[in-house]
Amino acid sequence: MSQIYQVIAPHRTNYPKPIQLTQGQTVLLGRMDDDPEGWKNWRYCWTIDRTMEGWVPEQIIQKNGAEGIITEDYCANELHVNEGDIVELFRELNDWGWCRRNEEEEMGWIPMRNLRLGT
């Protein structure tokens, strides 16, 4: 079930080419996020052919040494939003929300700290 949120702080992605993974895909495991922002349970990964890379939620990785198997389809796309935008939240994971802005087609992640429940 989705919920409506208002954006209370703008967000812009630092990753213009988000990693996209499918269930069952193998990835190379990198470091856990240890940045001062404190994003817990995010791991940096690469596709086996190293054509894509990005942050992946730890919860969807079945680890096997230096590699991992992705347990569900995943896209790291982040939405560009401005203060006052209205978004529909479909999933919350590791302090990020998977959202769609104003009933547009594009979906992506927004930090939950940039959102307020209701309009």
Stockholm file with secondary structure:
# STOCKHOLM 1.0

chainA/1-119         MSQIYQVIAPHRTNYPKPIQLTQGQTVLLGRMDDDPEGWKNWRYCWTIDRTMEGWVPEQIIQKNGAEGIITEDYCANELHVNEGDIVELFRELNDWGWCRRNEEEEMGWIPMRNLRLGT
#=GR chainA/1-119 SS CCEEEEESSCBCCSCSSCCEECTTCEEEEEEECCCTTCCTTEEEEEETTSSCEEEEEGGGEEEETTEEEESSCEECCBCCBCTTCEEEEEEEETTEEEEEETTCSCEEEEEGGGEEECC
#=GC SS_cons         CCEEEEESSCBCCSCSSCCEECTTCEEEEEEECCCTTCCTTEEEEEETTSSCEEEEEGGGEEEETTEEEESSCEECCBCCBCTTCEEEEEEEETTEEEEEETTCSCEEEEEGGGEEECC
//
